[in-house]
């Protein structure tokens, strides 16, 4: 007796369903959370989350997000819990998550747009001046794997213990030295500590799961995300500048402008004698440049904020 063959999947529909699946994105909870949300907002993504939730809402149906500690992010991306995530190079190395794809360097931190440093810090009057002085000493840190590897590279035997927080307060009462992350060193100095050595510099990265990266649709969305975030970071220290000038003064004015490439020059409706000049400059140059432009004949100078710069 003949039986009906099982229904075959509609390959076109299956492909559409796969394409419609949201990209699962891990975002760092904790010290990087606010600066990450601000950066994503400038990149064009509107995330919002209540103080007790780990699941941000977003104005993009192609994305799903969850907040996770940066320290745990790499292993969740590596095992496929997330398709992509934002974490630090330091935590990728600390967790040994060698299989993740490092998509983009996102050089920002909780207070600035620059890398952080993991440093060996000791009390001001300590006799410890380098890693070699740690033999037989006790060190507290959150990055125990990185620290043990660093000590082994220098043939130093020291006791390394995990610190659950407030690491600066443990030295010298509980330990001889600490390995701690810092941006400016101000917190260390405030706790009577000095930097003896720098173990490594680290910056935030966008990482991807290898399987997701090999999926054309997901890879395209991850690359789009990287492009927009990098554009937002690139614009952080820059301003847009517009001004009008007589054509006869344009060359002298252009010579004053430090531009990404060459400024845009276009004719004005006022007539052939006038041009509009538009460019992008470093924010630190604005204060000294505007008076020079005015004296060179510039008029109607407008300085404006930038959200993204895409080269």
C-alpha positions, -999 to 999 in steps of 0.1 A, spaced: 0 0 0 15 33 -11 19 60 15 22 97 10 57 110 9 66 133 38 63 170 28 95 185 16 106 218 31 102 248 10 138 258 6 129 294 -4 108 298 28 135 282 49 161 306 35 138 335 43 132 323 78 169 319 84 175 354 70 148 368 93 164 354 124 177 383 145 214 387 151 221 378 187 243 405 202 260 405 236 265 439 251 288 446 281 271 452 314 289 472 341 315 499 336 313 499 298 275 498 296 268 536 294 296 544 270 286 515 248 249 526 247 260 562 239 283 549 211 256 527 196 231 556 197 256 577 176 260 547 153 222 548 147 209 522 171 185 532 198 189 508 228 171 512 261 170 491 292 156 493 327 179 492 357 168 456 366 167 441 331 194 423 311 174 425 278 176 459 261 149 469 237 161 482 203 145 499 173 159 472 149 140 440 145 171 424 130 189 426 163 184 409 197 206 420 226 215 408 261 237 424 287 265 402 300 297 411 319 325 418 296 346 392 315 322 365 303 314 377 268 341 360 247 332 325 258 295 331 251 303 343 216 327 314 212 301 287 221 274 303 199 251 317 226 257 351 209 265 357 172 285 387 181 295 407 212 315 436 225 343 429 250 380 437 256 410 421 241 421 414 277 390 392 284 394 373 252 429 364 263 420 358 299 393 333 290 414 316 263 386 322 237 409 317 207 381 306 183 362 339 182 366 362 152 380 396 160 359 418 136 369 453 146 389 473 171 366 497 189 390 519 208 369 533 236 366 528 274 343 539 302 358 574 304 378 580 272 384 570 236 417 553 243 431 519 253 434 508 289 464 492 305 468 463 329 496 473 352 516 459 382 509 484 410 526 485 444 526 509 474 546 540 469 574 529 493 575 493 482 608 478 472 591 461 442 602 479 410 597 452 384 583 417 378 616 402 389 610 415 424 578 394 427 595 361 435 578 347 466 553 375 468 515 375 468 496 393 440 459 400 438 441 405 404 410 398 384 431 384 355 447 355 371 455 336 339 471 367 322 491 373 354 503 338 358 514 337 321 532 370 325 551 357 355 560 324 338 574 344 308 598 360 333 605 329 353 590 344 384 572 323 410 546 342 430 513 335 446 484 348 424 450 351 440 417 361 424 403 395 435 365 399 437 368 437 437 382 467 455 416 454 445 434 487 452 425 485 489 442 451 494 477 464 490 498 463 512 476 449 540 466 417 522 490 413 493 523 426 482 512 439 448 482 440 425 476 437 387 449 461 379 433 478 349 436 516 346 429 544 321 447 573 337 463 559 369 444 584 391 425 557 412 458 539 419 475 572 430 445 580 452 450 547 470 488 553 475 499 530 447 524 535 419 527 517 386 558 494 385 553 478 351 527 475 323 516 440 314 496 449 284 474 474 266 439 465 258 410 479 239 374 470 232 366 448 203 336 436 183 339 398 181 319 372 162 311 335 166 329 316 138 298 298 126 278 331 124 308 347 106 306 320 79 269 327 74 267 353 46 236 370 60 248 373 96 283 383 84 269 411 64 249 424 94 280 421 117 301 440 92 274 467 89 274 470 127 311 473 127 312 500 100 286 521 118 303 518 152 337 526 138 322 556 120 308 568 154 342 564 171 360 581 142 338 612 146 343 614 184 371 639 184 361 658 152 338 686 142 322 696 110 329 731 97 311 752 71 319 787 60 315 812 31 343 830 15 351 852 -15 367 832 -42 398 854 -41 402 845 -4 394 807 -8 430 795 -14 444 812 17 415 798 38 419 763 25 456 764 33 446 770 70 423 739 71 436 706 84 411 683 65 406 646 63 415 650 26 406 681 7 377 703 18 346 705 -3 343 738 -22 311 748 -41 297 779 -57 271 800 -38 239 814 -52 253 848 -42 273 847 -75 306 836 -89 325 857 -64 316 835 -34 321 799 -25 310 776 3 337 756 20 330 725 42 354 702 60 360 681 90 387 690 116 400 678 149 380 693 178 412 704 195 421 726 165 388 745 165 395 771 192 427 783 175 415 780 139 382 800 140 399 834 146 424 827 119 397 818 94 377 850 103 408 871 97 415 854 64 380 865 51 357 836 61 321 845 69 291 826 82 312 801 100 292 771 114 307 744 137 285 713 141 285 679 158 292 647 139 277 613 145 296 592 121 325 595 96 327 567 71 358 569 49 
